[in-house]
């Protein structure tokens, strides 16, 4: 009788251990699935990229940045930045890029674009001495 009783306790403890491990694995799987979904559905912010697929654009806004003085001259320069947001299958992307530069000469009160009518992307800038 004592042998049957001992094995009955072993089976009960074994069942509790298997139940606890199953519960822990279920919780970990739910957490992993939620993390993967949140990562794929979040909005991504990217700079130096232009979205050319007009049908995917949700919003597009252009803004003129603050003017800064060019060293050794009185001419001021401001970047024209475009923020675009477009949909993806999960979430959306937010793209910001510099498209052109506006130059302003306070002495003559004239302004002009670096490249008139330019619709491309300016990736970087270098100041020459």
RODO-2510 file (C-alpha; in nm, 4 decimals, decimal comma):
residues 129
     n   res          X          Y          Z
     1     x     0,0000     0,0000     0,0000
     2     x     0,2760     0,2457     0,0838
     3     x     0,4350     0,1942    -0,2598
     4     x     0,1097     0,2897    -0,4345
     5     x     0,0746     0,5910    -0,2098
     6     x     0,4306     0,7072    -0,2837
     7     x     0,3796     0,6842    -0,6612
     8     x     0,0446     0,8648    -0,6327
     9     x     0,2263     1,1603    -0,4695
    10     x     0,4989     1,1501    -0,7359
    11     x     0,2345     1,1630    -1,0116
    12     x     0,0577     1,4535    -0,8443
    13     x     0,3811     1,6499    -0,8064
    14     x     0,4725     1,5654    -1,1656
    15     x     0,1325     1,6920    -1,2847
    16     x     0,1782     2,0197    -1,0931
    17     x     0,5256     2,0701    -1,2420
    18     x     0,3976     2,0053    -1,5972
    19     x     0,1039     2,2444    -1,5377
    20     x     0,3361     2,5203    -1,4076
    21     x     0,5753     2,4799    -1,7017
    22     x     0,2849     2,4893    -1,9478
    23     x     0,1518     2,8059    -1,7853
    24     x     0,4973     2,9736    -1,7980
    25     x     0,5407     2,8773    -2,1660
    26     x     0,1970     3,0177    -2,2497
    27     x     0,2742     3,3507    -2,0788
    28     x     0,6118     3,3764    -2,2574
    29     x     0,4498     3,2973    -2,5962
    30     x     0,1824     3,5662    -2,5440
    31     x     0,4480     3,8223    -2,4449
    32     x     0,6619     3,7338    -2,7504
    33     x     0,3629     3,7628    -2,9864
    34     x     0,2653     4,1010    -2,8401
    35     x     0,6239     4,2292    -2,8712
    36     x     0,6516     4,1171    -3,2339
    37     x     0,3174     4,2792    -3,3217
    38     x     0,4083     4,6088    -3,1504
    39     x     0,7428     4,6209    -3,3296
    40     x     0,5903     4,5615    -3,6716
    41     x     0,3022     4,8073    -3,6189
    42     x     0,4941     5,1057    -3,4808
    43     x     0,5608     5,4249    -3,6759
    44     x     0,9140     5,4402    -3,8108
    45     x     1,0938     5,7754    -3,8411
    46     x     1,3471     5,7956    -4,1205
    47     x     1,5592     6,0839    -4,2487
    48     x     1,7310     6,1273    -4,5836
    49     x     1,4651     5,9348    -4,7770
    50     x     1,2089     6,0460    -5,0348
    51     x     0,8898     5,8491    -5,0907
    52     x     0,8139     5,8681    -5,4620
    53     x     0,5006     5,6488    -5,4585
    54     x     0,2413     5,9265    -5,4486
    55     x    -0,0513     5,6860    -5,4092
    56     x     0,0846     5,5662    -5,0718
    57     x     0,1251     5,9139    -4,9215
    58     x    -0,1115     6,0002    -4,6384
    59     x     0,0275     6,3449    -4,5569
    60     x     0,3045     6,5627    -4,6900
    61     x     0,4098     6,8952    -4,5390
    62     x     0,6927     7,1287    -4,6365
    63     x     0,8539     7,3632    -4,3873
    64     x     1,1347     7,6155    -4,4064
    65     x     1,3961     7,5690    -4,1357
    66     x     1,5682     7,8445    -3,9425
    67     x     1,8141     8,0701    -4,1207
    68     x     2,1824     8,0404    -4,0436
    69     x     2,4634     8,2678    -4,1533
    70     x     2,7181     8,1397    -4,4014
    71     x     3,0681     8,1989    -4,2672
    72     x     3,2509     8,4970    -4,4170
    73     x     2,9393     8,6446    -4,5817
    74     x     2,6170     8,8127    -4,4814
    75     x     2,4083     8,5645    -4,6805
    76     x     2,1641     8,3503    -4,4825
    77     x     2,0660     7,9924    -4,5635
    78     x     1,7553     7,7934    -4,4615
    79     x     1,6746     7,4314    -4,5515
    80     x     1,3428     7,3340    -4,7083
    81     x     1,2364     7,0155    -4,5278
    82     x     0,9538     6,7873    -4,6315
    83     x     0,7838     6,5517    -4,3875
    84     x     0,5925     6,2662    -4,5474
    85     x     0,3821     6,0008    -4,3806
    86     x     0,2697     5,6953    -4,5708
    87     x     0,0891     5,3754    -4,4820
    88     x     0,2326     5,0276    -4,4811
    89     x     0,0641     4,6935    -4,4270
    90     x     0,1376     4,7292    -4,0533
    91     x     0,1778     5,0793    -3,9102
    92     x     0,3152     5,3770    -4,0972
    93     x     0,6430     5,5452    -4,1851
    94     x     0,7349     5,9052    -4,1141
    95     x     0,9971     6,0396    -4,3545
    96     x     1,1822     6,3705    -4,3204
    97     x     1,4217     6,5005    -4,5846
    98     x     1,5935     6,8197    -4,7008
    99     x     1,4833     6,9036    -5,0532
   100     x     1,6439     7,2416    -5,1246
   101     x     1,8054     7,5466    -4,9643
   102     x     1,6761     7,9024    -4,9687
   103     x     1,9434     8,1730    -4,9687
   104     x     1,8643     8,5278    -4,8566
   105     x     2,0895     8,8298    -4,9053
   106     x     1,9878     9,0969    -4,6495
   107     x     2,1890     9,3689    -4,8282
   108     x     1,9944     9,3400    -5,1548
   109     x     1,6818     9,1844    -4,9945
   110     x     1,6837     8,9102    -5,2581
   111     x     1,6256     8,5435    -5,2066
   112     x     1,6917     8,2486    -5,4349
   113     x     1,6887     7,8695    -5,4245
   114     x     2,0044     7,6613    -5,4499
   115     x     1,8504     7,4651    -5,7394
   116     x     1,5305     7,6262    -5,8766
   117     x     1,2454     7,3780    -5,9251
   118     x     1,4453     7,0934    -5,7687
   119     x     1,2312     6,8006    -5,6484
   120     x     1,5077     6,5629    -5,5446
   121     x     1,6862     6,4958    -5,2184
   122     x     1,9892     6,6670    -5,0670
   123     x     2,1665     6,3984    -4,8674
   124     x     2,4450     6,6026    -4,7077
   125     x     2,6132     6,9398    -4,7201
   126     x     2,9752     7,0492    -4,7072
   127     x     3,0958     7,3986    -4,6217
   128     x     3,4009     7,5098    -4,8168
   129     x     3,6469     7,7570    -4,6644
***
